[in-house]
Amino acid sequence: MDELKQLQPSSNVQISKKTPHAFVKKACEISRKGWGQPAFYNTDAIIQELLNAGKSIVDARQGGASGCVETGAFGKEAYILTGYFNLPKVLEITLNNGFDPVSGLRLGIQTGDPNEFKTFDELFDAYRRQLHHFIDIKVQGNHMIEKLYATRMPVPFLSVCVDDCIQTGLDYNAGGARYNTSYIQGVGIGTLTDSLAAIQYNIFDHQRFTMAELLAALQDNFVGHDRLHHWVCEKTPKYGNDDDYADELMIRAFRAYHDEVTGRPNRKGGFYRIDMLPTTCHVYFGAVMGASPNGRLAQKPLSEGISPDKGADRRGPTAVIKSASKMDHLQTGGTLLNQKFTPAVVAGDRGLENMASLIRSYFSLDGHHIQFNVIDRQTLIDAQNHPDEYKDLIVRVAGYSDHFHNLSKELQDEIIERTEQSFGC
């Protein structure tokens, strides 16, 4: 990996409880050079995820992670990603009683005037009903696509390579594989969590402002609402700080999404499950949204993967992994966690030990995946302003690495704004 520095195929290492510490440190030594590889995966969690999804122990042990972070039984499973799902957008539509303020269309169901909600539970119940509505639409659309693939897009070569297509006489796209799983990728859990926290903490718990005042601030993109914006940005619990107030809301939002998707049948004899990964959709999803209750401004990117929102995580990387580990990773098919360090933070043998220990600690808490950008903010800004001088600069984006100059400005800005962590926090 270190010699070739290939962008594709993406490289990773799987770390189990039995992996020698010297190997983990060597992988960290390569990762801290700053080109975004390898990614780190938890072998023990992957096996348990596959068992929880109904695989045999033999098939689970022969499986692993591929693509961005998704888990599958290699050579025996069609594990298909069927599209990304904008979780904060559902809340935005809930806060507008089914109306989308960006498109000007009524896209959702009427779940009640948010100004009339007496408790946070009433608001969250409205969010769940809206979530159910949009997941129904998503799965109905998926079924149409799955039918087209099964009847119009056979893949005979792939079918020959994957068990048990020959035995069943069915194509890979028609349910011939031993296991047939469809995934829907949830995006923006950090933004959603902090938005829910802003509403519960400020409106229902402490009555700092009313729902009407919040909705007016969102409509105005917080212009002229400086005090309210300060409260939601600076004086509200945030996911990523090992703060149970915010993290409990993350768990609640995650479970709502998990329970809404997991177990729904697909057209291939299998079932739907969830992944928590964005690729680059968090940038586009933010571009089609107004301002969010957590203080995020209109058209700005959402949080990526299961990472905290930019700047929300202020208590260091250990607090981030403790917050992220409260999600039940073992009930997913993969989660993506990005962390960003300056080179000085992970320098020397102490830096390597800290980095390796962070990975070990996260995986002992059943975290699925973690990856690193090791670069300072000023270098990224300089590379953005002088791309010809940084043609070899590679960064970790989501489940992949790319040359920084190849990325859109919006994606470059999102990477620049990620929190620079320090073990001194």
N, C-alpha and C positions, 0 to 999 in steps of 0.2 A: 504493500500500500504506500509506504513512505517513498519508495523509489519511483513508482509509476505515477502517483498522484492522479489517478484516473477519476473522472467525474462519474462515469458509468462503465461497468455496473457499480452501483453504490456498495461500499464495503461496510461490514459490521462485525462485531465480535459478540458472541453469546457467553455470558458470565453466569456460572452456577455457584452454589456454595462450595463446590469442590475445586473450582478453578484456582490454580496457583496464584499467589499474590504477585509474583514476579511477572506473570503474564498480564495481569490487570495493569500494573504499573507501566509495562512496555506499551500497551495499547494507549494509556494516558499520555505517554511520552510522544507518541505520534499525534494524538489528538490535539495536544497543546501547541503543536506547530502552526495551527491556525487555519487549516484548509478543510475543516469540517468533517473529517473522517478519521477513525471509524465511529459509527454509532454503537451504542452499548445496549444490549438486550439481556433480559433476565430469563435464563433458560428454565429455571424452576417455575416461574410464573407462566411462561409460554406453555409448558406441559400441562399445568393445571387448567389454563384457559381452554386448551383443547379437550381435556377430560370433561370439563364443565359443559362443553359444547357437544358431548356425546361420542367423542372418539375413543377407540380402544387404547389401552396403555401402550401397546406396541406402536400403533400409528401415531400416537401423541409424541412418543419419544423420537420418532423419525421425522417429526415436523419441525417447524421453526418460523422465523419471520422473513418476509420478503416485501418487495415494493417499497412503500414508505415505512410502515410499522406493522402491517397486517400479518396475522398468524394463520397458518394453515397446515394441514397434513400433506406434506409434499408427495406428489405422485398419486394421491388418492382422493383429492378434494378439489372441487370447483368452488373456490372462495372468491366471490365476485364483489367488487366495490360498485355500488349502484348510484353513487352521487352524494353530494354534500348537503347538509341541512343547517340552515341559519337559525340557531337557537335564539339569539337576541332579537332577531326580526320578529319572531313570534310574540315576544314581550312587547315590542313596539306596536304591533297590531292589536294586542290585548289592551294596551293603554289608550287605544283609539277606538275601542269597541268594534273591532273587526275591520276598521278602515285603515288603509295604508296611506300615510301622509305624504310619502315620496311619490308614488305613482298616481295618487288621487283616485284610486279605485278601492271598492270594497272587496277585499280578498278573503277576509276571514268571516267567522260567524259573529253575531252580536252576543257578547258575553256580559254586557252591562256597562253602564256609565262608571268609569273608575272613580269619579268624584263621589259616588254613592257607596263605595265599599267602606264598611265600618271596621273591618279587620284585615290584617295582612293575609290571613287564610282565605278570605273571600277573593282577594286579588290573585292569589296563587291558584285557587280553584278555577278561576276564569282563564288563567294562563294554561292550565292543564287541558281544559276543554278546547282551547284554541290549538294547542299542540296536537291533540287527538285529531282535530279536523285536518290539519296540514299533513300529518303522517298518513292519514287515510288517502289523501290525494296523491302523496308521494308513492305509496305502495301500489295504488291503482295504476299509475303511470308506469311503474316498474314492471307490473304484470304484463302490460302491453309490449314493453320492450323485450321482456323475457320470452314471450311468445314469438316475436319476430326472430330473435336469435335462434330459438329452437327449430323453427320451421324454414327460415330463409338463410341462415348463416351457419351451416355445419362446419366443424373443424376436425376433419378426419384424422389428420396427423396427430393433433393433440389428443384426440380420443384414443388412438392406439397407445399413447404413452401413459395414460392415466387409468389406474384401476377404478372401477370394474366395467368400463365402457364396453369392452369386447364381450364379457360375460352377459351383460344385460342387453346387448345389441342396441344400445342407445348412445347418441352423440353426447359429447361433453357438455354442449349447450342445452341438451334436452333432458338432463338428469341422469346421464349414464355413469357419472363418477360415484365412488363409494359414499362420499359425503358431498352435499350440495348446499352451500351457505351463501346467503346474500347479505351484504353489509350496507348500512347507511351511516355515513360519516358525520358525526356531530361536530359543529364548529362554533367557537365563541363561548365556551363554558365560563371562562374567566370574566369576560364582559358581562355575561348574563348574571353571574353570581354577584358581582359588585353592584350591578344595577338593582338587583333584588335587595341587597343589603342597604343600598341608599334609600330605597323606598321604606323598608321595614324600620330601619334605625331612625330615620329623620322624620318620617310622617307619622308612623303608628306608635313608635316607642317614645320618642322625645318631642313630638309635635313642634319641630323647628320650623316647618313650613307645611302647607297644605298640598294635596294632590293637584288642585287647580294651579297653584303657584309653580309646581314642578312641571306640569304640562305646558304652561306658558313659557317657562324657561327653555324647555326642549324645542318648542316651536320657534323660539327666537335664537336657537343655537347658543344659549346662555349669554347672549349679548344684552347688557343691561341688568344681568342677574348675577353680579359678581359674588355677592355674599352667599347665595345659594350654591353657586359653583364651587366656592371655597369649601363649604360644608361637605358636599358630596365627594370632592376630590381629596381633601386633607383631613377631615374630621369624621370619617366613616370607616368602619372595619372593612378590610380588603382581603380577598383570597390571596394566598401566597405568603402569609405572615404567621402561620400556625395559630391563627385566631379562630377559636371555635365558633364565634358568632358568624363570621363570614363562611367558614368552612362547612358549617352545618347547612347553610343555604346551598352551597355547592353540592353537597350530598343529596339534598332534596331535589335540586334541579336535575342532577345526574340520574337519580332513580326514576324521576318522572319520564325522562327521555328513554332510559333503558326499558322501563316497564311498558312503554307505549310501542316500542319497536320489537323487542325480543320475543320470539315465539310465533310471530305472524308467519303463516305459510307462504312460501314462494311457489312458482309454477313448476319446480323441478323436483318436488318431493322433499325439499329441505325447508329451512326456516330462516327468518331474518334475525340478525344480531346487529350490534353497534360497534363501530370504531370511533375513536376520538382523535381525528387528524384533519388538517386543513389543506395540505399541499400549499397552494397560494390563494385559496378561495377566501381566506379571511380578509384579504385586501379588497377583492371584489364585493364581498358581502357587506363590508363597511361602506363601500362606495354607493350602495343602494339603500342606505339607512340615514335617517336624521340623527340628531344628537341622542345620547343614551343617558339614563338617570345616574350613571356612575361618573358623569362629567366628560365622557368621550364626546368630541365634537362631531358634527355631521360629516359624513363621507370619509372619516378616518378609519383605518383598519381595525378589525376586531382583534381580540386576543387570539393567539395561534395555538393549536393543539390543546393540551390541558395546562399550558403555561399561564401564569398570571398576566393580567393586562399590563401594558408597558408602564413602568414606574410605580405600579401598585405594590410590588414586593420589595419591602424596605428593611427586612430583618435578616437578610443573608440567604445563601443557598440552602442551608439546613432547614430553615423555616419553610422554604419553597417545597422541598421534598416531603416534609411532614404534612403540609397542606395537601399536596398532590396525592399522597399515599392514602388519604382518607377516602378517596374515590375507590370503588371496588373494581380494580383493574382486572381481576380474575373473571369477571362477568362480561368482559369485552373481548373483542378480537384484536385489540391493540390500542395503545395510547401513546401520544407523542409529547415529550417534554423537552423544551429547549432551555439551555442555560448559556450565559455569556460571561466570559472573564476577560480581563486585561491580561496580557502576557506576564506582567509582574506578579499577579496573584498566584499563578501556578508555576512560577519559576523555581528552579532548584529541586532537590530531593524532597524538601518539605512540601513544595507545591504539588509534586507528584503524589505524595502520601495523602495530602488533603483531597486531591481529586479522586484518587482510588477509593479512599474511605467514604467519600460522598456517594459514589456509585454503589459500594457495598451496602451502605446504610439504607439507601433508597430501595435496593433490591431486597434487603431483609424485611422491608415493609411491604413487599409484594408489588413494587413499582414495575412497570412493564419495560420501559425504554427511557433512555436519557441521551442527549447529544449536546455538543458544545461548539460555540464560536469563541475562539481565543484571539481577540483583536481589540484594539482600543478604538473608542468613538472617533477620535480625531483622524486616525488613519482612514476610517471609512468615509468621513466627510471629505478628506483630501482626495480620496479615490473617486468620489462622486463628482468633485469639481475638476479633476484632472484624470479622466479615464485612460488616456493614452499612456500615462505613467504607471498604471496599475493593471496592465492587461493580464498578469498572471495571478492576481488576487482572487482566491477562492473562498467562499463563505458557505456556511450551512444555512439553508433556507428553511425547509420543513423536513420532509423525509428524504431530502436529497441535497447535494451541494452543487454550486454553479459558480462561474466566474461573476464577480460582482458587477462588472461593466455590462454583462448581458441582461441584468435585471431591470425591470421598469423602475422609474424614480420612486413610485409609490412603495414598491417592495424594498428598495434600497432604504428609504426613509424609515420603514417599519423595522428593519434590522438595526439601523443606527439608534433607534429609540428604545430598543430592548435594554432592560436593566443590566448594568455592569455589576456583577456580584463580587463580593469579597468575603474571604473566610474570617476577616477581622470583625464582621458585623456582630 
